[in-house]
Amino acid sequence: MLDLFGHYDVVVVGAGVTGVTAAISAGREGARTLLVEGTGFIGGNVTAGRLTKPTGDVDSGLFWEMMSRAADLGGADISLQDAGWGEYRGIFDPEVMLRIMLQMLEEASVEILLHAQVMDAIGSNQVKGIEVLVKSGRKIILADALIDASGDGDVAALSGAQFAVGNPDSGHVQPMSCYLRMMNVETPVLARYIRENPDEFSSVVLPPVQSDNREDYAFRLLASGFTSLIEKARADGKWAFPKNYLTVKTGLLPGEINLNITRFQGDGLDERVLSRAEVELRKQAYEAVDFCKSYLPGFERGALLDVAPKLGIRETRRITGDYILTGDDVKSGRDFADSIGFARAPLDVHEPGGQGGGIVGVEGGYGVPYRCLLPKNIEGLLIAGRCISVDDVAFGSTRNIPVCVLTGEAAGIAGALAARAKVTPRSIDVGEIQASLHRRGIKVRENADASGS
Ligand SMILES: Cc1cc2nc3c(=O)[nH]c(=O)nc-3n(C[C@H](O)[C@H](O)[C@H](O)COP(=O)(O)OP(=O)(O)OC[C@H]3O[C@@H](n4cnc5c(N)ncnc54)[C@H](O)[C@@H]3O)c2cc1C
């Protein structure tokens, strides 16, 4: 018989941005909440993975509060920007964001358990808790409501939920990447090159006026492309990355550039592949520094600040829920009676198995049904974030931060309501969740304002 770690109203698995949002959300509803995380990091991809720009718009809810509080500390720019494929709001500093997350978790009285890997789910069709591997051994954690925010849908899969992975025909998933940060880049020189060579870029955001002051570019430069410089390097035998474009964005510090340039194709659920990816992507990151210094304007005196400590895994399981959101739903801006949020995020697909990638804007936005958070035939469990119930096309949009946080906030409310009423999340009246979201100023339906009318 394993030791009991504790029994909580709500247990959230995974302390990425989805899980942090879900835990704060449940805590603010008065639920006794535990946030369980396998590593020592809080924030997952958005802090340890350095994915510091929501692709899409967020202007209400807990994540908006996080970004606003980060901006108050000088750690984010939350102005609305047009990137060509659509609008986004906010680039933030990962360490400032982590500081805000820790503050908000504490304010919501959320207990945090780190270095606790979930190994099993207790109960199959009716999930009662989880088994974790912690430093002192294996322990049981019981929950009135469980939220799987593990990104990979580990808890749902361990509970016997159905799931899909990748393209239905090929099984291919979007590739993994690892961000790197360089320092001491002459940002004004880089900005001038981007301004003068618009044909090389699929997406550009720059301050309206060219400045020679590096500080003026903090959080305000974003560009995807550099195609002719990549071609030149390829001809010189200096570009071996399986990719035909790269993305740069500025951070908080003068001369800080975040680079998305590495790529590794493989199954993020296979431990051998994961280990190879960790090593290979770091090797690519070091080679990327050499490429940047030789070929990118302004990088001549640049230096590597760091390679993101967390591997960026774009795609693994999509858990099958009571409803599977489709690419057509997303593209047509469909609204749903049981919507728990109106998502504004484009379809962002890094070509599975190929070198390309592209972001396709979604006009207006679309509703996310509560049913996408309920794993089919499983009681006691909600799914939130990257692993919600969608098809492979809709996934290109729902994997983005604005949609992950929207599902996290709603799952936190639903979990707290279920625990309070001692019922399973599937039995909750979705109107109650929507009412709580309205009180928080979140628009859940296309034609509803924030007050719900
Ligand atoms: C390279 C890359 C670039 C991206 N760029 C952007 C971008 O520019 N803009 C944008 O909006 N989105 C972007 N995304 C997508 C977005 O960042 C992620 O989909 C999102 O952050 C996922 O958040 P999450 O909290 O659901 O998952 P994660 O951040 O992955 O968090 C999940 C957490 O669960 C933990 N966990 C997993 N399994 C277990 C277990 N069994 N037991 C305990 N803990 C567990 C993990 O350690 C992790 O901390 C990008 C993704 C990648 C990979």
The ligand as a Gaussian input file, in Angstrom:
#p B3LYP/6-31G(d) Opt

LIG

0 1
 C        9.280000      25.442000     -30.258000
 C        7.899000      25.939000     -29.984000
 C        7.572000      27.239000     -30.343000
 C        6.296000      27.732000     -30.051000
 N        6.034000      29.033000     -30.334000
 C        4.846000      29.560000     -29.919000
 C        4.604000      30.943000     -30.070000
 O        5.438000      31.699000     -30.569000
 N        3.394000      31.428000     -29.641000
 C        2.433000      30.622000     -29.094000
 O        1.347000      31.121000     -28.740000
 N        2.653000      29.300000     -28.938000
 C        3.835000      28.758000     -29.319000
 N        4.073000      27.419000     -29.119000
 C        3.019000      26.589000     -28.511000
 C        2.839000      26.837000     -27.026000
 O        3.981000      27.427000     -26.484000
 C        2.561000      25.554000     -26.263000
 O        1.645000      24.728000     -26.938000
 C        2.035000      25.882000     -24.888000
 O        2.954000      26.677000     -24.184000
 C        1.718000      24.611000     -24.154000
 O        1.499000      24.915000     -22.804000
 P        1.074000      23.755000     -21.818000
 O        1.021000      24.345000     -20.467000
 O       -0.186000      23.118000     -22.317000
 O        2.234000      22.672000     -21.947000
 P        3.724000      22.712000     -21.413000
 O        4.296000      24.065000     -21.417000
 O        4.434000      21.635000     -22.191000
 O        3.578000      22.263000     -19.922000
 C        3.268000      20.941000     -19.550000
 C        3.924000      20.650000     -18.221000
 O        3.513000      19.360000     -17.778000
 C        4.631000      18.674000     -17.236000
 N        4.375000      17.231000     -17.376000
 C        4.245000      16.550000     -18.532000
 N        4.023000      15.241000     -18.260000
 C        4.009000      15.120000     -16.918000
 C        3.837000      14.011000     -16.033000
 N        3.612000      12.764000     -16.497000
 N        3.914000      14.228000     -14.702000
 C        4.130000      15.482000     -14.215000
 N        4.308000      16.574000     -15.013000
 C        4.241000      16.399000     -16.334000
 C        5.789000      19.162000     -18.080000
 O        7.019000      18.987000     -17.403000
 C        5.444000      20.628000     -18.307000
 O        5.990000      21.480000     -17.336000
 C        5.329000      26.891000     -29.422000
 C        5.660000      25.588000     -29.060000
 C        6.945000      25.122000     -29.329000
 C        7.289000      23.743000     -28.873000

